[in-house]
Amino acid sequence: MVDARVWLLWALTNLVVASSTHNPLYALLLLLVVLVVGAARAPRGHRLPLRFAVVAVPLTALFNGLTAHLGDTVLFRLPAHLPLLGGPVTLEALVFGATNGLLLTVILGSFVILNQATPVRELVRLVPRSFHEAGVVLSIALTFVPQTTRSLARIREAQAVRGHRVRGLRDELPIMVVLLVSGLERSMGLAEAMVARGYGAVSDQEQPLRVRSLLALGLLAVLGGWLAWLFLPTGKPVGLVVLGTGGVLVGGALWLAGRAAPRTVYRPRRWSIRDTLVLLGCGLTLAVTLLPLPGRATLAYVPYPGLTPPPFDPLVGLGLLGLLAPAIGSKEADG
């Protein structure tokens, strides 16, 4: 199984690449990569991007075509007196909007795969230890969502057996009342189990004075640097330095606060070769996307004013294929 941190890096890399390009060829390539990785690692959710694309691509194309009256290839014209919509509808605007829909599909599909391929406990472990209480709340909330969905299905089936038919919102009331009562009972049972296991038995301890002082100093530095960068034209470099220093101080304070909340695991997970491969693949993709390489200019494609074939650089395409690294290997190796 790929490490949760690596999956998060993979999803964020897709987000960065999708935000850095508007070339429809690269957008289609990214969508293909997401579909292949989804079919290999998240079989339950790999079709969701396609269903989303069927709706999103036409809608974004239509919205951009009706609101952005740019381009030379005019398909038809709407009356000029219509607010926002009046004017020419061009082929270039439709292509630009459809590309936006493809990129949105790539971003959604990446995080769907992250959610499907990573257990909830691994995602919660990504929360910094200084926010361990928020992590507990988040884990409970994420666990209750599928339980509530299953309870709703069972309640609907039980009510249907009793002859209850849902014809409107009023008929949903008996189902919602039973669902609410069962959710409260489940919450009370979980609370009693947590108390029985000693959760919250130790009184909260205040953070040491050095941690509180460091946090306060860091927040003041962040505020001061931000204000200096906004309102002092000649002091922007100093403001950025102060802002960065404040961020480092806040991060140090959170790290010190997290040391007071130790975290243990029954079976520590070891770093695998696949994790390294995915990490290298993401690094390759980020390199061809962010570094000033010769083919990077092909990422910035604009169909205006006249529609032209989008350029495609083979080296950039090969770099984007680095995101296929999670699909390498057998599913049995993940177990």
N, C-alpha and C positions, 0 to 999 in steps of 0.2 A: 504494500500500500504506500502511495506517495505521501510524504509528510504534508501536514496541513499548511505549514508555512510555505512550502513549495507550491501547493495548489493556489494559495492566496497570491503569491508572486506571479504565477501563470495568469490568473484572472486580471491582475493589475497590469500586466504586460499587454494583454489584449486591450484593456481600456486605454492605455497610453498610445498604442499603435492606432487604434480606431479613432482616437482624438487627434492624431498627427497626420492623417491622410484623408483625402477626399477623392481618391482615384477609384472608380468603380471596379477596375480589375483587381486591385489589391483588396477591396472590400469583399468581392466574391471569393478570393483566395482565403481570406480570413474566415469567412463563413464556412467554407469547405473544411478548413482546419478544425473549427469548432464542432462541426457535425461529425467528423471522423473521431475526434477525441471523445465526444459524447457517446458515440456508438460503442467505443471501446471501454470507457470507464464509467459512464452513467447511463445505462440502458433505459432506466425509467424516465429520464428527462431529455433524451437526445432529440426527440421529435418536437419538443416545445419551441425551439428556435424557428423551425419551419412553419409551424402554425402561427407564430408571432409575425414572421416575415410576410405570410400571405395577407395579413391585415395591415401591418405597419408600412410596408413598401408602397402599396397603392395610396394609402392615406397621406403619407408624407409627400409623395409625388404630387397628389392632387392639391394638398394645402400649399405647397411651395409654388405650384403652377398658377394657383388662383391669387396668390398674394405677392409674388415676386415677378413683376412685369419686365423682365430683362431677357435679352437674347434676340437674335435676328430671325430665327425660324418661327414665325407666328402661325399657330394652328387655328385659332379663332379669337374673336374679340368679344368681351362683355361690355354692356353699356357703361359709359364713363361715369354716369351719375351714381352707380353703386359704390358705396363706401368700401374701401380696401380691396374689393374684388374687381372693380371696374378697370378695364384695360386689356391689353393683349395677353393671351396665354401662349407661352412659347415652349418649344420642345426642350430648350436648354434648361428652363426652370423645372420641367418635369424630371429630367435626368438628374439634376442636382438634388431634388427632393427624394427621388428613389434611392440615390446613394446614401442620403441621410438615414433612410429606413434600413438599408443593409447594415450600416454601421451600428445603429441601435440594436439590431438583431444580434450582431456579434457581441456587443457588450452584455446584453441580457443572457445570451446563451453561455457566455463564459462564467457568469456568476451562478447560473442554474447548475452547470457542471460542478462548480465549487461546492454548492450546497448538497448535490447528490453524491459526490464522490468522497466527501469528508464527513466523518461522524460528528455529531453535535458536540460530544465531549472534547474532540480535538479542536473544534472551532472555539469552544469556551476557553480552552487552555491558552489560546492566543491572547486573551485579555491579560493585561499586566497585573502582577500580583498586588499592586497598590489598589486596584479596583476589584479585589476578589469578591466583595459582597455584591457588586454589580454583576460579576460573572455568575454567581450563584443564582441571582434573580433571572438573568438571561437564560441560563441553562434550564431552569424550571419552566420559564415561559415557552422556550422552544420545545420542551418535552410535552407540554400541555396541548400544543396545537394539534399534533396528530391524534392524541387521545380524545380531544374534543370532537375532531372530525369523525372518528370511529363511533363515539357515543351518539353523535347526531344521526349517523346512518342507522344504528341499532334502534334508536327511539323512533325514527320514521318507519322502520319496518314493523316495530311493535304496534304503533298506532294504526298502521295500515291493516294489520291482522285484526285489530279491534273494530275495523270498519270506518276509521277516520279518513276523510278525503280532504286534501288541500286544494281549495278553489280560490283562495285569496289570502291577503295578509292576516285577516282575522283568524283563519284556520291554522295559521302558524303559531298562535299563542299557546295552545296546549303543548306543543313540541318544545317551544322556547322555555316554558316554565320548568318542564322536566329536565331539560338540558342545563338550566341554571342551577337547579337543586343538586343534580349529580355533580356538577362542577364544584359547587361549594362543599359537598361531602368529600370529594377527592382532595380538595385543598386542605380541609380540616384533618383528614387522615395523613397527608404529607407533613403538615405542621406537627402533629403529634409524634410521627415517626422521627422527625428531625430533632425534636426536643428530647425524645427517649434516647437518641444517640449522642446527646450532649451538645448539639449545635446551639450556640448562644449562651452556654452555661458560664463561660468566662466573661467577666465584665469587660467592656471596651476600655482599652488603655489609650491615653492621649499620646500623640506623637511627641517625640523629644523636641526640645526647644530649637535645636539646630535644624531639624527638618522643617518646622514651621517658619523659622526665620529665613531659611534658604528658599522656601516656596514664596514667601511674601516678597523677598528681594527679587526673585526671578520674575514674578508678575509685574512688579513696579518697573523693572528693566524692559520687559516686553511692552508695557504701556508707554513708557517714555520713548523708547525707540520707534514705536509706531507713530506717535504724535510728531516726533522730530522728522520722520520720513515724510509725513503728510504736509506739515506746515512750515518746514524750514528748507527752502530750496537748496541752500548751500550746505545744509547739514545732513543730506540724505546718506552719504557714506557712513558718517558717524551713527546716524539712526539705525542703519542696517546692522552695524557692528553691535550696537547696544541691544537691538532686537534679537540677534543671534545669541548673544551672551545670556540674555534673559531666558531664551528657549533652552539653552544648555543647563541653566540653573534650575529651571522647572523640571526638566527631565531628571536631573540628579536628585532633586527632592522626591520625586515619585519613585525613583529607584531605591532610595533609602527607606521610604515608607513601605515599599514592597518587601524588603528584607524581613520585616516583622511578621509577614504572612508566609511561612514556609509551605512549599507545595511538594507533595510526594506522590509517587505512582507505584503501582504494584509491579508492573513490568515495563521498564523504560524502553522506549522505541529507539532503535539504532538507525543511524543515517545509512542509506542504501545507495547502491550504484545508480538506481533509477532516479533518486533524488538529485544526484550530481548531474545526470544527463538532462533532466528537466531544467535544472539551474543553468547549465551551459546553453541549452536551447533558448531560454528566456534572455540570457545575456547576449547571444548572437542576434536575436530579434531586436533588442533594444539598441544594439550597436548600429545596425543598418538603419534604424529609425531615427536615432538622435544624433549620431556622429556625422560630421560634415563629409560624408563619402560622395563619390561622383554621382551615383545613381539616386541620391536622396531627393533631388529636385523633382523626380517623377512622382513623389508622394503628393505634391501640391498641384493637383489637377483641378482646373476650373473650366466648365463648359461654356462660359460666357466670353465674348458676345456671340461667337458662332461655334456650333458643336463640331468638335474634331475628335478623331480617335484618341483615346487616352493612352499615354505612353506606358511602357512596361519595361523595367530593367530586370534582367535575369538574376543578377546578384541580389537585388532587393527581394525578389520573389523567393530565392533560396533562403535568404535570411528569415523571412516570415515562416518558412517551413520548419524553423527551429521550434515553433510552438507545437509541432506534432510529437514532441518527445514524450509526453504522458501516455500516448497510445502505443509506445513500444513495449513489448513484453506480453505475457499471457495473463489472463484474468486470474488464473489459479495462483500466480505469484503474488497477487494482492491479498490473498486471504490469510 
